[in-house]
């Protein structure tokens, strides 16, 4: 995979903004419904929320 170090185009910025808003809206909805979510943190999946399964170590 090739990563570019250029400034994103206005179209790319608009897409990223829409995706961030959609994710934030979905996570907020899940929180209000009392559902857990799985996110990626420090290179591994993490369950967040009050009813999230406890990790097995």
DSSP file (Angstrom, degrees, kcal/mol; ACC not computed):
  #  RESIDUE AA STRUCTURE BP1 BP2  ACC     N-H-->O    O-->H-N    N-H-->O    O-->H-N    TCO  KAPPA ALPHA  PHI   PSI    X-CA   Y-CA   Z-CA
    1    1 A X              0   0    0      0, 0.0     2,-0.6     0, 0.0     0, 0.0   0.000 360.0 360.0 360.0 134.4    0.0    0.0    0.0
    2    2 A X        -     0   0    0      2,-0.0     2,-0.4     0, 0.0     0, 0.0  -0.888 360.0-154.9-103.9 123.7    1.3    3.4   -0.9
    3    3 A X        -     0   0    0     -2,-0.6     2,-0.4     2,-0.0     0, 0.0  -0.811   8.8-145.9 -97.2 136.0    0.6    6.3    1.4
    4    4 A X        -     0   0    0     -2,-0.4    -2,-0.0     2,-0.1     0, 0.0  -0.802   8.3-156.6-102.6 143.5    0.6    9.8    0.0
    5    5 A X        +     0   0    0     -2,-0.4     2,-0.2     2,-0.1    -1,-0.1   0.029  56.8 114.6-105.5  26.5    1.8   12.8    2.0
    6    6 A X  S    S-     0   0    0      1,-0.1     2,-0.3     3,-0.0    -2,-0.1  -0.481  77.8 -90.6 -92.0 167.0   -0.2   15.4    0.1
    7    7 A X        -     0   0    0     -2,-0.2    -1,-0.1     1,-0.1    -2,-0.1  -0.595  50.1-108.6 -74.6 132.8   -3.0   17.5    1.3
    8    8 A X        -     0   0    0     -2,-0.3    -1,-0.1     1,-0.1    -3,-0.0  -0.283  34.1-110.6 -63.3 148.1   -6.4   15.8    0.8
    9    9 A X     >  -     0   0    0      1,-0.1     4,-2.5    -3,-0.0     5,-0.2  -0.274  29.7-105.2 -70.7 163.1   -8.7   17.2   -1.9
   10   10 A X  H  > S+     0   0    0      1,-0.2     4,-2.2     2,-0.2     5,-0.1   0.871 123.5  53.7 -57.6 -36.4  -11.9   19.0   -0.9
   11   11 A X  H  > S+     0   0    0      2,-0.2     4,-2.2     1,-0.2    -1,-0.2   0.918 108.9  48.1 -64.4 -43.5  -13.9   16.0   -2.0
   12   12 A X  H  > S+     0   0    0      1,-0.2     4,-2.7     2,-0.2    -2,-0.2   0.909 110.5  51.6 -63.5 -42.3  -11.8   13.7    0.2
   13   13 A X  H  X S+     0   0    0     -4,-2.5     4,-2.3     1,-0.2    -1,-0.2   0.898 109.6  50.2 -60.8 -41.1  -12.2   16.1    3.2
   14   14 A X  H  X S+     0   0    0     -4,-2.2     4,-2.2     2,-0.2    -1,-0.2   0.899 111.2  48.7 -65.2 -40.7  -16.0   16.0    2.6
   15   15 A X  H  X S+     0   0    0     -4,-2.2     4,-2.4     2,-0.2    -2,-0.2   0.932 111.9  48.5 -64.1 -46.5  -16.1   12.2    2.5
   16   16 A X  H  X S+     0   0    0     -4,-2.7     4,-2.5     1,-0.2    -2,-0.2   0.892 111.1  50.9 -61.3 -40.2  -14.0   11.9    5.7
   17   17 A X  H  X S+     0   0    0     -4,-2.3     4,-2.3     2,-0.2    -1,-0.2   0.920 110.6  48.7 -63.3 -44.2  -16.2   14.4    7.5
   18   18 A X  H  X S+     0   0    0     -4,-2.2     4,-2.3     1,-0.2    -2,-0.2   0.902 112.3  48.6 -63.5 -41.7  -19.3   12.5    6.5
   19   19 A X  H  X S+     0   0    0     -4,-2.4     4,-2.4     2,-0.2     5,-0.2   0.917 111.1  49.5 -65.1 -43.3  -17.8    9.2    7.7
   20   20 A X  H  X S+     0   0    0     -4,-2.5     4,-2.5     1,-0.2    -2,-0.2   0.915 112.2  48.2 -62.0 -42.5  -16.8   10.7   11.0
   21   21 A X  H  X S+     0   0    0     -4,-2.3     4,-2.5     2,-0.2    -1,-0.2   0.895 111.2  50.5 -65.1 -40.0  -20.2   12.1   11.6
   22   22 A X  H  X S+     0   0    0     -4,-2.3     4,-2.3     2,-0.2    -2,-0.2   0.911 112.3  46.6 -64.6 -42.5  -21.9    8.8   10.7
   23   23 A X  H  X S+     0   0    0     -4,-2.4     4,-2.8     2,-0.2     5,-0.2   0.933 113.1  48.7 -65.6 -45.6  -19.6    6.9   13.1
   24   24 A X  H  X S+     0   0    0     -4,-2.5     4,-2.1     1,-0.2    -2,-0.2   0.912 112.6  48.6 -60.6 -42.6  -20.2    9.4   15.9
   25   25 A X  H  X S+     0   0    0     -4,-2.5     4,-2.2     2,-0.2    -1,-0.2   0.907 113.0  47.4 -64.1 -42.7  -24.0    9.3   15.3
   26   26 A X  H  X S+     0   0    0     -4,-2.3     4,-2.5     2,-0.2    -2,-0.2   0.915 111.8  49.0 -66.8 -43.7  -24.0    5.5   15.3
   27   27 A X  H  X S+     0   0    0     -4,-2.8     4,-2.1     1,-0.2    -1,-0.2   0.887 112.1  49.6 -63.9 -37.7  -21.9    5.2   18.5
   28   28 A X  H  X S+     0   0    0     -4,-2.1     4,-2.5    -5,-0.2    -1,-0.2   0.908 110.4  50.3 -66.4 -41.6  -24.1    7.7   20.2
   29   29 A X  H  X S+     0   0    0     -4,-2.2     4,-2.0     1,-0.2    -2,-0.2   0.922 110.9  48.7 -62.2 -44.7  -27.2    5.8   19.2
   30   30 A X  H  X>S+     0   0    0     -4,-2.5     5,-2.8     1,-0.2     4,-0.6   0.889 110.6  51.9 -62.7 -39.1  -25.8    2.5   20.5
   31   31 A X  H ><5S+     0   0    0     -4,-2.1     3,-1.0     1,-0.2    -2,-0.2   0.932 110.0  48.1 -62.7 -45.6  -24.8    4.2   23.8
   32   32 A X  H 3<5S+     0   0    0     -4,-2.5    -1,-0.2     1,-0.3    -2,-0.2   0.838 111.4  50.6 -65.2 -32.1  -28.4    5.5   24.2
   33   33 A X  H 3<5S-     0   0    0     -4,-2.0    -1,-0.3    -5,-0.2    -2,-0.2   0.540 115.7-116.2 -81.3  -6.5  -29.8    2.1   23.5
   34   34 A X  T <<5 +     0   0    0     -3,-1.0     2,-0.3    -4,-0.6    -3,-0.2   0.724  68.3 139.9  78.7  22.3  -27.5    0.5   26.0
   35   35 A X      < -     0   0    0     -5,-2.8    -1,-0.3    -6,-0.2    15,-0.2  -0.714  48.7-125.6 -98.2 149.2  -25.7   -1.6   23.4
   36   36 A X        -     0   0    0     -2,-0.3     2,-0.3    15,-0.2    13,-0.2  -0.482  20.6-151.8 -86.4 164.4  -22.0   -2.1   23.4
   37   37 A X  E     -A   48   0A   0     11,-2.5    11,-3.0    -2,-0.1     2,-0.5  -0.926  10.3-132.7-131.7 157.3  -19.7   -1.4   20.4
   38   38 A X  E     +A   47   0A   0     -2,-0.3     2,-0.3     9,-0.2     9,-0.2  -0.962  31.2 173.4-112.8 123.3  -16.4   -2.8   19.2
   39   39 A X  E     -A   46   0A   0      7,-2.8     7,-3.2    -2,-0.5     2,-0.6  -0.811  34.3-110.9-123.8 166.2  -13.7   -0.3   18.3
   40   40 A X  E     +A   45   0A   0     -2,-0.3     2,-0.4     5,-0.2     5,-0.2  -0.880  42.5 165.3-100.5 123.1  -10.1   -0.6   17.3
   41   41 A X  E >   -A   44   0A   0      3,-2.9     3,-1.2    -2,-0.6    -2,-0.0  -0.990  63.2  -8.2-142.7 129.5   -7.6    0.7   19.9
   42   42 A X  T 3  S-     0   0    0     -2,-0.4    -1,-0.1     1,-0.3     3,-0.1   0.850 129.3 -51.6  54.7  39.3   -3.9    0.2   20.2
   43   43 A X  T 3  S+     0   0    0      1,-0.2     2,-0.3     0, 0.0    -1,-0.3   0.625 123.4  78.0  79.3  13.4   -3.8   -2.4   17.5
   44   44 A X  E <  S-A   41   0A   0     -3,-1.2    -3,-2.9    -5,-0.0    -1,-0.2  -0.993  84.2 -94.6-150.5 156.1   -6.6   -4.6   18.8
   45   45 A X  E     -A   40   0A   0     -2,-0.3     2,-0.4    -5,-0.2    -5,-0.2  -0.464  38.8-167.9 -72.1 141.8  -10.4   -4.8   19.1
   46   46 A X  E     -A   39   0A   0     -7,-3.2    -7,-2.8    -2,-0.2     2,-0.4  -0.997  16.8-135.8-133.4 133.9  -11.9   -3.4   22.3
   47   47 A X  E     -A   38   0A   0     -2,-0.4     2,-0.4    -9,-0.2    -9,-0.2  -0.760  26.4-173.4 -86.2 131.2  -15.5   -3.7   23.5
   48   48 A X  E     +A   37   0A   0    -11,-3.0   -11,-2.5    -2,-0.4     2,-0.2  -0.956  34.2  63.8-125.5 148.2  -16.9   -0.5   24.9
   49   49 A X  S >  S-     0   0    0     -2,-0.4     3,-1.3   -13,-0.2   -13,-0.1  -0.422  86.3 -79.1 123.9 162.0  -20.2    0.1   26.7
   50   50 A X  T 3  S+     0   0    0      1,-0.3    -1,-0.1   -15,-0.2   -15,-0.1   0.836 127.9  40.9 -64.3 -34.4  -22.0   -0.9   29.9
   51   51 A X  T 3  S+     0   0    0    -17,-0.2    -1,-0.3    -3,-0.1   -15,-0.2   0.191  84.1 137.2-101.0  17.3  -23.1   -4.3   28.6
   52   52 A X    <   -     0   0    0     -3,-1.3    -3,-0.1     1,-0.1     3,-0.1  -0.348  62.4-103.6 -65.3 140.2  -19.8   -5.1   26.8
   53   53 A X        -     0   0    0      1,-0.1     2,-0.3    -5,-0.1    -6,-0.2  -0.322  39.0-108.3 -60.2 146.1  -18.5   -8.7   27.3
   54   54 A X        -     0   0    0      1,-0.1    -1,-0.1    -3,-0.1     2,-0.1  -0.574  37.3-108.3 -76.2 137.8  -15.6   -9.0   29.7
   55   55 A X        -     0   0    0     -2,-0.3     2,-0.6    -8,-0.1    -1,-0.1  -0.378  25.1-134.7 -67.3 143.5  -12.3   -9.7   28.0
   56   56 A X              0   0    0      1,-0.1    -1,-0.1    -2,-0.1    -3,-0.0  -0.882 360.0 360.0 -99.2 125.2  -10.8  -13.2   28.5
   57   57 A X              0   0    0     -2,-0.6    -1,-0.1     0, 0.0    -2,-0.0   0.393 360.0 360.0-113.8 360.0   -7.2  -13.2   29.4
